[in-house]
Amino acid sequence: MAIDIREINRKHLLKSDVVYRINHGLCSRLVNFRNGIMYLEVMFTNKWKKNYEETTEELAQCWRKCNEELGAAIGCKVYIVDARKHPYKKELYLQSGVASYDAKKGMLFDSSHLN
């Protein structure tokens, strides 16, 4: 079953991401969903106080719970653009949609998927 990533991003922006953007200085988008794994890009500013692991956990769960198309996901890979360290990355990311990643984190929703 193919999913429409653009439509999921649009719905998520209106449903959840706008709250993160306004209140916490964080934005995210789904870039792929393959073999049960969600691939997210996340960019945050100084308003966001959580570390990379906490960010990965919170956003992976949020995307999975808020988007029924992703409910069967078994894991998530998160690519982080940290504008706290490099403020210029915020404008670069927002204008072009591209900036180098400061971290890559992953998680499984259920540890039984491990061998």
Secondary structure, 3 states (H helix, E strand, C coil): CCCCHHHHHHHHHHHHHHHHHHHHCEEEEEEEEECCEEEEEEEECCCCCCCHHHHHHHHHHHHHHHCHHHCCCCEEEEEEEECCCCCHHHHHHHHHCCCCCCEEEEEECCHHHCC
